[in-house]
């Protein structure tokens, strides 16, 4: 009996290590690696090769160090006390349906399919939860924290009230793997991609060969436009109508040269009175 109990505890410990390392620690490592570099750029204003791609040229030049550390503390609390428990809970729920840590890895094509489905589900769930948090009742009590930054930086992607972090950041990303019964390796890859993409969306720099952050940067600037991730539901509901009339929309493309889009697609000169 004692030997069986020891084996059960050992197995549970190994599973816990596997879950935390695969679906929490690995995505978190890449999140902080990416944002750690960006925070250095944000706080020092160097190197100029990066800062020349800043979207809102008159903001965060450089960003106040105290503001950055405040964000870092909130993000770490959200990750440690909310993200990790939710990932463990998700693993427990998925274990009832199958073996998320099965030895056989999914095929490459199946992983691509699951990533696509997870991306579409996140678009739907994030759009509507995000738009709900913009309701005046929820905005002033919850979502206003995230919108303290009208010119966001990468790490602000997880700077949010705990309720928003659970219902708008975590659940949209978790529902895809839960519904699909994804392998833990796929979950780890999906969470890593999701964290890097949302960091790019908030980073404030339109860098060559990276997805355009113009869409979400405009949301932080104007508040009532561009609620989604992919922009599909914004187009459907017309919540990108003002955005599509701006220079930011013209710049909302993959940058394939070293010339900043603020130079190749400059703002319209203001009329002199």
KALIN-V898740 format. One record per backbone hydrogen bond with DSSP energy under -1.0 kcal/mol. NH is the residue of the N-H (numbers start at 1). CO is the residue of the C=O. If there is no record, write none. Layout:
nh:NH co:CO
nh:NH co:CO
This chain:
nh:5 co:1
nh:6 co:2
nh:7 co:3
nh:8 co:4
nh:9 co:5
nh:10 co:6
nh:11 co:7
nh:12 co:8
nh:13 co:9
nh:14 co:10
nh:15 co:11
nh:16 co:12
nh:17 co:13
nh:18 co:14
nh:19 co:15
nh:20 co:16
nh:21 co:17
nh:22 co:18
nh:23 co:19
nh:24 co:20
nh:25 co:20
nh:26 co:21
nh:28 co:24
nh:29 co:25
nh:30 co:26
nh:31 co:27
nh:32 co:28
nh:33 co:29
nh:34 co:30
nh:35 co:31
nh:36 co:32
nh:37 co:33
nh:38 co:34
nh:39 co:35
nh:40 co:36
nh:41 co:37
nh:42 co:38
nh:43 co:39
nh:44 co:40
nh:45 co:41
nh:50 co:47
nh:51 co:47
nh:52 co:48
nh:53 co:50
nh:54 co:51
nh:55 co:204
nh:57 co:55
nh:59 co:56
nh:63 co:42
nh:68 co:64
nh:69 co:65
nh:70 co:66
nh:71 co:67
nh:72 co:68
nh:73 co:69
nh:74 co:70
nh:75 co:71
nh:76 co:72
nh:77 co:73
nh:78 co:74
nh:79 co:75
nh:80 co:76
nh:81 co:77
nh:82 co:78
nh:83 co:78
nh:84 co:79
nh:86 co:82
nh:87 co:83
nh:88 co:84
nh:89 co:85
nh:90 co:86
nh:91 co:87
nh:92 co:88
nh:93 co:89
nh:94 co:90
nh:95 co:91
nh:98 co:94
nh:102 co:99
nh:111 co:107
nh:112 co:108
nh:113 co:109
nh:114 co:110
nh:115 co:111
nh:116 co:112
nh:117 co:113
nh:118 co:114
nh:119 co:115
nh:120 co:116
nh:121 co:117
nh:122 co:118
nh:123 co:119
nh:124 co:120
nh:125 co:121
nh:126 co:122
nh:127 co:123
nh:128 co:124
nh:129 co:125
nh:130 co:126
nh:131 co:127
nh:132 co:128
nh:133 co:129
nh:135 co:132
nh:139 co:135
nh:140 co:136
nh:142 co:138
nh:143 co:138
nh:144 co:139
nh:145 co:142
nh:147 co:143
nh:148 co:145
nh:156 co:153
nh:157 co:154
nh:158 co:155
nh:159 co:156
nh:160 co:158
nh:165 co:161
nh:166 co:162
nh:167 co:163
nh:168 co:164
nh:169 co:164
nh:170 co:165
nh:171 co:166
nh:174 co:170
nh:175 co:171
nh:178 co:174
nh:179 co:175
nh:180 co:176
nh:181 co:177
nh:182 co:177
nh:184 co:100
nh:187 co:183
nh:188 co:184
nh:189 co:185
nh:190 co:186
nh:191 co:187
nh:192 co:188
nh:193 co:189
nh:194 co:190
nh:195 co:191
nh:196 co:192
nh:197 co:193
nh:198 co:194
nh:199 co:195
nh:200 co:196
nh:201 co:197
nh:202 co:198
nh:206 co:53
nh:207 co:205
nh:209 co:255
nh:210 co:207
nh:217 co:213
nh:218 co:214
nh:219 co:215
nh:220 co:216
nh:221 co:217
nh:222 co:218
nh:223 co:219
nh:224 co:222
nh:226 co:239
nh:235 co:231
nh:236 co:232
nh:237 co:233
nh:239 co:234
nh:241 co:238
nh:244 co:240
nh:245 co:242
nh:246 co:243
nh:250 co:246
nh:251 co:247
nh:253 co:251
nh:263 co:260
nh:264 co:260
nh:265 co:261
